[in-house]
Amino acid sequence: MTTAAQTQTVSKPRAATRTHKRSAGQIASGTAKYVILIALAITYAFPLYWMISSALKTDPQVYRIPPVLVPNPAMWNNFIDAWKSDNFTLYTFNSIFRYALPYTVFTVLSSAIVAYGFSRIRWPGRDKLFYLCIGTMLIPYTVIMVPLFIIFKQLHWTGTYWPMVVPALFGNAFFIFMLRQFFMTLPEELSEAARIDGASELGIFVRIILPLAKPALAVVALFAFMGTWNDYLGPLIYINKYTMYPLALGIQKLRSMMSQVGNAPLAYPYLMAVSTIAAAPIIIIFFLAQRTFIEGIALTGVKG
């Protein structure tokens, strides 16, 4: 009994020491993890902060060494003056209603229909055609840029948004892949029960699949909207009238205007002010739909 009691007495301090060491190690690793995450967050957030702060500076403050991190005084009028320096209201209208919204709606609908056919309906050659569709993602846009321009020019579509919006009616390979992966996670019994009740494939797609695929559809819509909102190369190739410019070309036009004699002192603050306004909708949309966005990204890769 004495020996057993002594053994227990000795083992308790050892166990307490191991627990203390383990706790200290966990605290150290947790602290290091948070330090790294905070450092990365600052690294990613600093360009956004620099853009906003530069929009509030005067031109001498922008180029001062050492850099001025907090503008004093803050020139809030730069946002209004920069916006009024050109027809940015028209450029925003073009970006949203002539390009981003039609492209987003057409892409979501067409990609969802094609993904449904690749995932929920069995037909000969389905998988081979799907692999061919995915293979088109390997073709760089620069390879097909000139042939597409020749085709659209022969169709007399240059100078309009048709060359950028109409192709969205045929789906996007990446979005088709994402939606197909999501549709394959849905139980097949839902479709079978609907077919027994007499529902058509279109009815199953509209009444059952689409309501369940809202997170994935939200991700596709957000990606499509972001891509068109920030698109510069497409409008640069096909749009040749100032009144048709989207916001991306409008910012480039402002940059050219501010580089002229007499406007150079306002160039950088005005450019950063308009860029901040242009980036704001994407940031707001992301934070409002953050939960749906993350859920959709997570669920699209559950099943292959």
C-alpha positions as CSV (number, residue, x, y, z in Angstrom):
1,M,0.0,0.0,0.0
2,T,2.8,2.4,0.9
3,T,4.6,1.7,-2.4
4,A,1.3,2.3,-4.4
5,A,0.7,5.6,-2.5
6,Q,4.2,6.8,-3.2
7,T,3.8,6.0,-6.9
8,Q,0.6,8.0,-7.2
9,T,2.2,10.9,-5.3
10,V,5.1,11.0,-7.7
11,S,3.0,10.6,-10.8
12,K,0.7,13.5,-10.0
13,P,3.4,16.2,-10.2
14,R,4.7,14.6,-13.4
15,A,1.2,14.7,-15.0
16,A,0.8,18.3,-13.8
17,T,4.2,19.2,-15.4
18,R,3.2,17.6,-18.7
19,T,-0.2,19.4,-18.6
20,H,1.6,22.7,-17.9
21,K,4.1,22.1,-20.8
22,R,1.3,21.2,-23.1
23,S,-0.7,24.3,-22.2
24,A,2.4,26.5,-22.7
25,G,3.0,24.9,-26.1
26,Q,-0.6,25.4,-27.1
27,I,-0.5,29.0,-26.0
28,A,2.8,29.6,-27.9
29,S,1.5,27.9,-31.1
30,G,-1.8,29.8,-30.9
31,T,-0.1,33.1,-30.4
32,A,2.2,32.5,-33.4
33,K,-0.8,31.5,-35.5
34,Y,-2.6,34.7,-34.7
35,V,0.5,36.8,-35.2
36,I,0.9,35.3,-38.7
37,L,-2.8,35.8,-39.5
38,I,-2.7,39.4,-38.4
39,A,0.4,40.1,-40.4
40,L,-1.2,38.6,-43.5
41,A,-4.4,40.5,-42.9
42,I,-2.4,43.8,-42.7
43,T,-0.5,42.9,-45.8
44,Y,-3.7,42.3,-47.8
45,A,-5.6,45.3,-46.3
46,F,-2.9,47.8,-46.7
47,P,-3.3,48.4,-50.4
48,L,-7.0,49.1,-49.9
49,Y,-6.1,51.5,-47.0
50,W,-3.5,53.2,-49.2
51,M,-6.0,53.7,-52.0
52,I,-8.6,55.2,-49.6
53,S,-6.1,57.4,-47.8
54,S,-4.5,58.6,-51.1
55,A,-8.0,59.6,-52.3
56,L,-8.2,62.0,-49.3
57,K,-4.7,63.6,-49.8
58,T,-3.5,66.6,-51.6
59,D,-1.0,65.9,-54.4
60,P,2.1,67.0,-52.3
61,Q,1.0,64.6,-49.5
62,V,0.9,61.7,-52.0
63,Y,4.5,62.0,-53.0
64,R,6.0,63.0,-49.6
65,I,8.8,61.0,-48.1
66,P,8.4,59.4,-45.6
67,P,4.8,58.5,-46.8
68,V,1.8,60.2,-45.1
69,L,-0.3,57.4,-43.8
70,V,-3.0,59.6,-42.3
71,P,-4.0,62.5,-44.5
72,N,-4.2,65.8,-42.8
73,P,-6.4,67.6,-43.7
74,A,-8.6,65.0,-45.3
75,M,-9.9,66.2,-48.7
76,W,-13.3,64.6,-48.7
77,N,-14.3,66.8,-51.7
78,N,-11.9,64.8,-53.8
79,F,-14.6,62.1,-54.2
80,I,-17.2,64.5,-55.5
81,D,-14.8,66.5,-57.6
82,A,-13.3,63.4,-59.2
83,W,-16.7,62.0,-59.9
84,K,-17.8,65.2,-61.5
85,S,-14.6,65.6,-63.6
86,D,-16.1,63.2,-66.2
87,N,-19.4,61.5,-66.9
88,F,-18.9,58.7,-64.4
89,T,-22.6,58.4,-63.8
90,L,-23.1,57.3,-67.4
91,Y,-20.1,55.0,-67.2
92,T,-21.6,53.3,-64.1
93,F,-24.9,52.9,-65.8
94,N,-23.2,51.3,-68.8
95,S,-21.2,48.9,-66.5
96,I,-24.3,47.8,-64.6
97,F,-27.2,47.7,-67.0
98,R,-25.5,47.3,-70.3
99,Y,-22.8,44.8,-69.3
100,A,-22.7,43.4,-65.8
101,L,-26.4,42.6,-65.1
102,P,-27.2,41.0,-68.5
103,Y,-24.0,39.0,-68.5
104,T,-24.6,37.8,-65.0
105,V,-28.2,36.8,-65.6
106,F,-27.4,35.0,-68.9
107,T,-24.3,33.3,-67.4
108,V,-26.2,31.9,-64.4
109,L,-29.1,30.6,-66.4
110,S,-27.2,29.1,-69.2
111,S,-24.5,27.5,-67.0
112,A,-27.1,26.1,-64.7
113,I,-29.0,24.5,-67.6
114,V,-25.9,22.9,-69.1
115,A,-24.7,21.8,-65.6
116,Y,-28.0,20.1,-65.0
117,G,-27.7,18.2,-68.3
118,F,-24.2,17.1,-67.3
119,S,-25.1,16.0,-63.8
120,R,-28.7,14.9,-63.6
121,I,-29.6,13.4,-67.0
122,R,-27.9,10.4,-68.5
123,W,-27.3,10.4,-72.2
124,P,-24.6,8.9,-74.5
125,G,-21.4,10.8,-74.6
126,R,-22.3,13.0,-71.7
127,D,-19.0,12.6,-69.8
128,K,-16.8,12.9,-72.9
129,L,-18.6,16.1,-73.9
130,F,-18.2,17.4,-70.3
131,Y,-14.4,16.8,-70.4
132,L,-14.3,18.6,-73.8
133,C,-16.2,21.5,-72.2
134,I,-13.7,21.6,-69.3
135,G,-10.8,21.4,-71.8
136,T,-11.8,24.7,-73.3
137,M,-10.6,26.4,-70.1
138,L,-7.1,25.5,-71.2
139,I,-7.4,27.9,-74.2
140,P,-6.1,31.4,-73.3
141,Y,-8.3,34.3,-74.3
142,T,-5.4,35.9,-76.2
143,V,-5.5,32.9,-78.6
144,I,-9.1,33.4,-79.6
145,M,-9.2,37.2,-79.2
146,V,-8.5,38.1,-82.8
147,P,-10.7,35.4,-84.4
148,L,-13.6,36.5,-82.2
149,F,-13.1,40.1,-83.1
150,I,-13.2,39.3,-86.8
151,I,-16.4,37.3,-86.4
152,F,-18.1,40.0,-84.4
153,K,-16.9,42.7,-86.8
154,Q,-18.5,40.8,-89.7
155,L,-21.7,40.6,-87.7
156,H,-21.5,44.5,-87.2
157,W,-21.5,44.1,-83.5
158,T,-18.4,46.2,-82.8
159,G,-19.2,49.4,-80.9
160,T,-21.8,47.6,-78.9
161,Y,-21.9,45.3,-75.8
162,W,-23.3,42.3,-77.8
163,P,-19.8,40.7,-78.3
164,M,-19.4,40.5,-74.5
165,V,-23.0,39.7,-73.5
166,V,-24.3,37.3,-76.2
167,P,-21.6,34.6,-75.5
168,A,-22.9,34.4,-71.9
169,L,-26.0,32.7,-73.4
170,F,-23.8,29.6,-74.1
171,G,-22.5,29.2,-70.5
172,N,-19.1,29.4,-68.9
173,A,-17.0,26.3,-68.6
174,F,-15.8,27.1,-65.1
175,F,-19.2,27.9,-63.8
176,I,-20.6,24.8,-65.5
177,F,-18.1,22.7,-63.6
178,M,-18.9,24.4,-60.3
179,L,-22.7,23.9,-60.7
180,R,-22.3,20.4,-61.9
181,Q,-20.3,19.5,-58.8
182,F,-23.0,21.0,-56.6
183,F,-25.9,19.3,-58.5
184,M,-24.3,15.9,-58.1
185,T,-24.4,16.3,-54.3
186,L,-28.2,16.5,-54.4
187,P,-30.1,13.2,-53.7
188,E,-31.3,11.5,-56.9
189,E,-34.4,10.4,-55.0
190,L,-35.7,13.9,-55.2
191,S,-35.8,13.8,-59.0
192,E,-37.1,10.3,-59.1
193,A,-40.0,11.2,-56.8
194,A,-40.8,14.2,-59.0
195,R,-40.8,12.0,-62.2
196,I,-43.1,9.6,-60.6
197,D,-45.5,12.5,-59.8
198,G,-45.4,13.4,-63.5
199,A,-43.0,16.3,-63.4
200,S,-41.0,17.1,-66.5
201,E,-37.2,17.7,-66.5
202,L,-37.8,21.4,-66.8
203,G,-40.2,21.3,-63.9
204,I,-37.7,19.3,-61.8
205,F,-34.9,21.8,-62.7
206,V,-37.0,24.9,-61.9
207,R,-39.0,23.7,-58.9
208,I,-36.5,21.4,-57.1
209,I,-32.9,21.8,-58.3
210,L,-32.7,25.6,-58.5
211,P,-34.2,26.4,-55.1
212,L,-31.7,23.9,-53.5
213,A,-28.8,25.4,-55.5
214,K,-29.1,29.0,-54.3
215,P,-25.7,29.1,-52.5
216,A,-23.9,27.8,-55.7
217,L,-25.9,30.1,-57.9
218,A,-25.0,33.0,-55.6
219,V,-21.3,32.2,-56.0
220,V,-21.6,32.0,-59.8
221,A,-23.5,35.3,-59.9
222,L,-20.9,37.0,-57.7
223,F,-18.0,35.8,-59.8
224,A,-19.7,36.8,-63.0
225,F,-20.6,40.2,-61.7
226,M,-17.1,40.8,-60.4
227,G,-15.5,39.7,-63.7
228,T,-17.6,42.1,-65.8
229,W,-17.4,45.0,-63.3
230,N,-13.6,44.8,-63.4
231,D,-13.3,43.9,-67.1
232,Y,-11.1,46.2,-69.0
233,L,-9.8,44.2,-72.0
234,G,-13.2,43.3,-73.5
235,P,-14.6,46.9,-73.6
236,L,-11.2,48.1,-74.8
237,I,-11.5,45.9,-77.8
238,Y,-15.1,46.3,-78.8
239,I,-16.3,49.7,-77.4
240,N,-15.1,52.7,-79.4
241,K,-17.5,55.5,-78.2
242,Y,-17.0,57.5,-75.0
243,T,-20.8,57.4,-74.4
244,M,-20.6,53.6,-74.3
245,Y,-17.6,53.4,-71.9
246,P,-18.0,51.2,-68.8
247,L,-16.4,52.3,-65.5
248,A,-13.1,50.6,-66.2
249,L,-12.5,52.5,-69.4
250,G,-13.8,55.7,-67.7
251,I,-11.1,55.4,-65.1
252,Q,-8.5,54.9,-67.7
253,K,-9.8,58.0,-69.5
254,L,-9.6,60.0,-66.3
255,R,-6.0,58.9,-65.9
256,S,-5.2,60.2,-69.4
257,M,-7.1,63.4,-68.8
258,M,-5.3,64.0,-65.5
259,S,-1.9,63.5,-67.2
260,Q,-2.5,66.6,-69.3
261,V,-0.9,69.9,-68.6
262,G,-2.8,71.8,-65.9
263,N,-4.5,68.7,-64.4
264,A,-1.4,66.8,-63.3
265,P,-1.5,68.0,-59.6
266,L,-4.9,66.3,-59.2
267,A,-4.1,63.1,-61.0
268,Y,-3.3,60.7,-58.3
269,P,-5.9,61.7,-55.6
270,Y,-8.7,61.8,-58.2
271,L,-7.7,58.5,-59.7
272,M,-7.7,56.9,-56.2
273,A,-11.0,58.5,-55.3
274,V,-12.8,57.1,-58.4
275,S,-11.1,53.7,-57.9
276,T,-12.4,53.6,-54.3
277,I,-15.9,54.3,-55.5
278,A,-15.6,51.7,-58.2
279,A,-14.3,49.1,-55.7
280,A,-17.0,49.8,-53.1
281,P,-19.9,47.9,-54.6
282,I,-17.9,44.7,-54.9
283,I,-16.7,44.9,-51.3
284,I,-20.3,45.7,-50.0
285,I,-21.8,42.8,-52.0
286,F,-19.2,40.4,-50.8
287,F,-19.7,41.3,-47.1
288,L,-23.5,41.1,-47.4
289,A,-23.4,37.7,-49.1
290,Q,-20.3,36.4,-47.3
291,R,-22.1,33.5,-45.6
292,T,-23.8,32.3,-48.8
293,F,-20.6,32.8,-50.8
294,I,-18.5,30.6,-48.4
295,E,-21.2,28.0,-48.2
296,G,-21.5,27.8,-52.0
297,I,-17.7,27.5,-52.4
298,A,-17.6,24.7,-49.8
299,L,-20.5,22.7,-51.2
300,T,-19.4,22.8,-54.9
301,G,-16.4,20.5,-54.2
302,V,-18.2,17.9,-52.0
303,K,-18.6,15.3,-54.7
304,G,-16.8,14.7,-58.0
